[in-house]
């Protein structure tokens, strides 16, 4: 007869061994995480696949499997995010505060997608006229007559290089310094497939027909330094060297190369990408031109001057990333502007757009915490500004931005600018301007906006005959 007591002892020993193995397994594969946050703030912990693995309010204390996690602490519409790494035999303690994100101020509903900030003035290419244009400190809209610009690369302030059409149907490379335009002599005629970039010291790289040329300065002699792969483009410079990219469709990657001043490839890397309107591909040089920030498929990577990976940023849905300083990045996530510290792997929401807007591009202003945000909402465009001060947006500007109407009739277009105070830009031919003003008055009345707003009259462009 089986000894019942013996069986019980064996069962208890086996159970104890199993429990011990489970505890040992938990001990070897997990680490302890302790998070504190402001009172009533929510805590959400997600893994590398954005799956929620933990939640809490004000505090969180629990073991988690070894690995990298994103901790998000939120209070109302304000958030702070920090990447943590859970290690074996360790305790990860984090204390996070929540910064109040300011509401971005609507500036204009002109489609300004390539902006240069020079003091209190904004310079851009008006997409309706294709003229080089500006908005002054008092909100006046100006265009440089008969200066049509196809593409422009801003270097600093409102200076850069651009491609403009000529009256004989060709195109030329020019320098831009606010409203001063100067043609540049190149060995061949440039066209819409020409890509270009300028170093911080003024050297110029031009790529066309798979030939890469370099000029020591914008007025110097260009010399061919290399042949490139078919479909390559110049995207940026790093130090004295240039970065080219080639999209390899079959692999869905961008091949990046750093080419030095003699045409030698000194670094290369393949960066994965996806086809999506929500996630663009961009390369930005750091302020010291010693590192490259690459945004692709919602991911952010930092490479050195030889394209060696130095950082992989934790966000996987980021867009419009740029440098704020040598150790800080700014980027868009959902409808907010975030600032990320490379020192402590922590980001905070610093500004918020209206909930129906999606952030597409960011431009750094001239003052600390000053940013211009280019955003899209249901096919409409908007430019917003934040200065870090938590003030309510101008009510009239907000109403105009929410309405976001740009076409009143076939002969009357309308935009608003709200720099110093809101004003209307009426675009119509002189023969139609009186009727356009009447349509504007009716429109403003329909959205309960004062009809006494200043109106600046602008004649539509005849630039469509340019290539």
C-alpha angles and dihedrals in degrees: 000000000000115000101243094197090051091053091050090051091050090049092050092048091049092048090048091051091050091048090048091051091050091049091046091048091050090047093051098043102038142057132200119257124198120181129178125191138169118292114289092004114139121235121206123180119197132182128227090282091052091250113149110244100167144016137188147153119238091337142028127194121172143112118266132189116266111274146077122307139178117230116202119191114190136182114181106312094340124097145176123196129196133177115226132186118215112210134190116268091007142110117225110204121185131176115192133185126199122236119210109246112223122229111252115237118234110240105174144333092225109124097252106167101152109044134178119196115208113173108299093341131090122212125194145137110267105230092209097053100017086222122139100256142178143196114217128216091267092051099259114152114222135179130197101236117243093359104127114180125199099185134353135195112201115209105179131345107333096331124104146104129286146173116240132178122247126220092253092061097261129111133235140194114244140175120236126206106171100293098348112103122187126180118233122213113233130180091245138024111270122225142177091291093058116110125192145176137186129217123229088255093054102259113143130218119197124185124192134149089005091300119123116206131185131201118194087221136356094267096041133095118284120224130189111246104170150000114237136203118277112274095022122150135194108239109166147341129241115195107318093333134087134233120219129187133202122190111223103200097190091058098031092230137120113229108214123197133185111213121191128220091274095052096258119142105234099172141011138178139168117235119195118234141178134209106250135129088219097059119049131186119243142158123206127183118224118249090261091045090235099114140033127224111207121191116192134155090354093304128113125215133177120210132183125234090282094048094255110152112246103164137020108196117222099230113098099183100047124134138178093027118181141160119272093178137331092287102028134069131193124207144157124255119174105320096331139091112231131195118208126199115214088197099063102014090240131133132192133193107246102173139015132210125207107289095250094057126091117208113236107166140011130208122191115229130213098263131060112275091011113132135161114215123203110203141172131217123181093331094315126112134223140178117212133184133209127187100178094258115121101229129141115259117255106275096222093048090048091051092050091047092049092050090043094181115164104166120055099165138349089272101036130067125178135198133166133223121196109182105123093000133339119283135168127240110209114197113196140118114266092253090057100038098096091053090045091054089053091052090049092052090051092047094050090049091052092057095040096248122142112267090211094077113130112262122208113201117220128182115227119252124262089195094113091098090069119092 
